[in-house]
Amino acid sequence: MKAVLLLPLMLALCLPGTGVADVLAVRGVALAHACAACHGPDGQSQGAIPLNTCYSLVAPDYGISIAGVYRVVDDNITAVAGSEGVSPLDAPDEIRSLEAAYARSWYSNITADVFA
């Protein structure tokens, strides 16, 4: 039932002009960069791609995050161009609420994976 109620809200938040759509578009570009880094110019897998995402709950419905995708180049770990991102300082409440939900989801998933 929660998913049925949450889906229309998420769709409404993604409408152009809400501010949320712009932030999600930036995240989409970062994901595209990560996919291109993984599959390379010839579409073949480039092996494991290290990535990091850190979520923080500042309040129950106020989350922030930082993320990046990395490659090993000449025995050094370097960020994939365009893949790094942090929560915008001026993000609307809808984004903070979504990031809080992402943080709780990450915690739930990692806990299930580790203690399953």
Sequence and secondary structure as in RCSB ss.txt:
>XXXX:A:sequence
MKAVLLLPLMLALCLPGTGVADVLAVRGVALAHACAACHGPDGQSQGAIPLNTCYSLVAPDYGISIAGVYRVVDD
NITAVAGSEGVSPLDAPDEIRSLEAAYARSWYSNITADVFA
>XXXX:A:secstr
 HHHHHHHHHHHHTSTTSSHHHHHHHHHHHHHHHHHHHH TTS   S   EEEEEEEEETTEEEEEEEEEEEETT
EEEE TT  EE  TT  HHHHHHHHHHHHHHHHHHHHHHH 
